[in-house]
């Protein structure tokens, strides 16, 4: 039995290209077997395709391709403090935002493709490094002024 394919265009996403924000189209395809394909098209016609098992994997694949060129996706999923916990398993569009309040069990979430300013987004590697530091941060650091997630 073949997987059924679900295709649709996402609301335009903003990408930081050449020093300015530009609205770009993003098409997604998903099979019932949870294999996702995302196709990002920028206004000048250039196209990048990311694919993988699960939405987050396809999203990261596209990001890695455009980041190599110095571009950033300006969306909640690319924020420094974002990570897809539940959605990674359930193919949802919700990312968790790991904030100071998260240490106390208060969850903040956003839709994966919600707008985020370029100043809040990072590369995939920076995002993963911050998440790793967040996981290792003792809960009591939430009471200390400044960013509780310290570098090295």
ZAPAKOL-319775 format. One record per residue (C-alpha): residue number from 1; residue in one letter; chain; x negated, y, z. Coordinates in pm, 1 decimal. Each point is the difference from the previous one (the first is absolute). Layout:
<rs>
  seq  type  mol        c1        c2        c3
  NUM     A    A         X         Y         Z
...
</rs>
This chain:
<rs>
  seq  type  mol        c1        c2        c3
    1     X    A       0.0       0.0       0.0
    2     X    A    -139.2     341.6     -97.5
    3     X    A     -12.2     291.6     240.1
    4     X    A     251.9     270.8     -68.0
    5     X    A    -154.5     339.7     -64.6
    6     X    A     128.8     322.5     154.9
    7     X    A    -120.5     319.9    -170.3
    8     X    A      63.3     363.5      80.5
    9     X    A    -160.8     340.7      -4.5
   10     X    A     -85.2     151.9     335.8
   11     X    A      56.6     369.4      65.6
   12     X    A    -298.3     190.2    -142.8
   13     X    A    -305.4     -17.5     223.3
   14     X    A    -249.1     278.6      47.9
   15     X    A    -363.2     -64.7     -82.2
   16     X    A    -288.9     231.8      81.4
   17     X    A    -166.4      34.9    -341.3
   18     X    A    -283.6     237.2     -80.0
   19     X    A      64.4     222.0     301.7
   20     X    A     377.4      29.7     -28.3
   21     X    A     311.4    -199.6      72.9
   22     X    A     179.5    -146.0    -300.4
   23     X    A     326.4    -194.8     -16.2
   24     X    A     -52.6    -341.2    -157.6
   25     X    A     230.5    -285.8     -89.9
   26     X    A     -20.9    -329.8     179.7
   27     X    A     170.3    -313.5    -126.4
   28     X    A      25.6    -314.2     206.4
   29     X    A      78.1    -357.5     -79.4
   30     X    A      53.5    -275.7     254.7
   31     X    A      74.5    -367.1     -40.5
   32     X    A     205.4    -209.0     240.1
   33     X    A    -334.7    -159.2      89.2
   34     X    A    -112.6     340.0     135.5
   35     X    A    -256.0      74.5    -270.5
   36     X    A      -3.0     376.0     -57.1
   37     X    A    -129.5     214.9    -282.8
   38     X    A     -25.6     379.0      25.5
   39     X    A     -70.2     216.0    -304.6
   40     X    A    -111.7     358.5      66.5
   41     X    A      13.0     242.1    -293.9
   42     X    A    -144.0     350.4      31.1
   43     X    A     126.7     296.1    -207.8
   44     X    A    -279.9     -24.8    -259.0
   45     X    A     100.2    -361.1     -74.9
   46     X    A    -270.9    -191.4     186.7
   47     X    A     130.8    -318.6     160.9
   48     X    A    -116.9    -220.2     287.4
   49     X    A     153.4    -333.5      93.7
   50     X    A     -24.4    -168.7     338.2
   51     X    A     131.5    -345.2      75.8
   52     X    A       0.8    -255.6     274.5
   53     X    A     189.7    -210.6     246.1
   54     X    A     209.9     254.4     187.8
   55     X    A      68.0     369.3     -50.7
   56     X    A    -283.9     117.0     225.6
   57     X    A    -256.2    -204.1    -196.4
   58     X    A     112.7     149.5    -332.2
   59     X    A       3.2     349.7     155.1
   60     X    A    -355.9     -38.1     129.8
   61     X    A    -111.3    -134.0    -339.8
   62     X    A     125.5     314.3    -178.4
   63     X    A    -151.5     225.4     265.2
   64     X    A    -343.5    -160.3     -29.0
   65     X    A       2.7      55.8    -376.2
   66     X    A      86.3     370.1      14.3
   67     X    A    -217.4      67.0     304.5
   68     X    A    -304.2    -111.8    -198.6
   69     X    A      72.1     305.5    -218.9
   70     X    A      44.1     234.3     297.6
   71     X    A     382.8       4.1      -8.9
   72     X    A     232.4     -55.0     295.9
   73     X    A     364.0    -105.1      22.6
   74     X    A     177.1     259.0     214.9
   75     X    A     243.6    -232.3     171.9
   76     X    A      60.3    -135.7     348.6
   77     X    A    -159.0    -336.1     -80.4
   78     X    A    -330.9     173.8     -73.0
   79     X    A      -8.4     199.3     325.0
   80     X    A    -298.7     -62.8     224.3
   81     X    A     230.7    -118.0     279.4
   82     X    A     228.0    -223.3    -211.1
   83     X    A       4.1    -375.5     -30.6
   84     X    A     264.7    -241.7    -121.4
   85     X    A      55.5    -247.6     278.1
   86     X    A     347.6    -148.6     -47.0
   87     X    A      31.3      91.4    -364.2
   88     X    A    -308.1    -203.1     -81.2
   89     X    A     199.1    -309.3      87.7
   90     X    A     349.4     110.0     -93.8
   91     X    A     -69.8     212.4    -309.7
   92     X    A     160.2     305.4     155.2
   93     X    A     -86.5     356.0     -89.3
   94     X    A     -68.7     105.8     358.5
   95     X    A    -344.8      80.9     135.5
   96     X    A     -85.6      44.6     364.6
   97     X    A    -173.1     324.2      98.0
   98     X    A    -249.9     -78.4     273.8
   99     X    A      10.3     302.9     228.2
  100     X    A     -84.2      75.9     361.7
  101     X    A     355.3    -103.1      94.7
  102     X    A     -49.5    -341.1    -163.1
  103     X    A    -217.9     -93.6     298.0
  104     X    A     316.2      17.9     212.3
  105     X    A     213.9    -205.5    -236.1
  106     X    A     170.1     290.7    -176.1
  107     X    A      15.2     -78.5    -371.4
  108     X    A     -19.2     266.3    -267.7
  109     X    A      73.6    -107.4    -352.1
  110     X    A      26.2     144.8    -349.0
  111     X    A      95.4    -125.4    -341.8
  112     X    A    -305.9    -117.2    -194.7
  113     X    A      42.9     255.1    -280.9
  114     X    A     116.9     298.0     209.9
  115     X    A    -204.7     312.7     -68.0
  116     X    A    -308.6      68.1     213.1
  117     X    A    -232.0     297.0     -56.9
  118     X    A    -344.7     -71.7    -143.6
  119     X    A    -155.2     112.2     330.5
  120     X    A     157.8    -300.7     177.5
  121     X    A     -90.6    -272.7    -249.4
  122     X    A    -323.9    -195.4     -18.2
  123     X    A    -157.1    -275.2    -200.6
  124     X    A      98.0    -361.1      59.1
  125     X    A    -335.7     -68.8     168.5
  126     X    A      35.0     300.6     233.2
  127     X    A     354.7    -103.6      83.7
  128     X    A    -102.7    -358.6      80.1
  129     X    A    -294.3     120.2     211.2
  130     X    A     228.8     229.7     202.1
  131     X    A     251.1    -280.2      48.0
  132     X    A    -279.0    -226.4     127.7
  133     X    A    -110.2     270.3     245.8
  134     X    A     362.8      53.3     107.6
  135     X    A      40.8    -370.9      78.8
  136     X    A    -316.7       9.7     215.9
  137     X    A      92.3     323.6     182.1
  138     X    A      92.7     -45.2     367.0
  139     X    A     356.6     117.9      72.8
  140     X    A    -114.2     245.7     266.7
  141     X    A    -174.4     212.9    -265.0
  142     X    A     346.6     125.7     -93.0
  143     X    A     -23.5     222.6     309.8
  144     X    A    -333.4     155.1    -102.8
  145     X    A      19.6     322.1    -205.7
  146     X    A     -98.1     -24.1    -365.7
  147     X    A      27.6    -293.9    -236.4
  148     X    A      12.3    -317.2     210.7
  149     X    A    -134.4    -198.6    -295.8
  150     X    A    -367.8      85.8       9.1
  151     X    A    -254.2     -59.5    -272.4
  152     X    A    -275.5    -250.1      70.6
</rs>
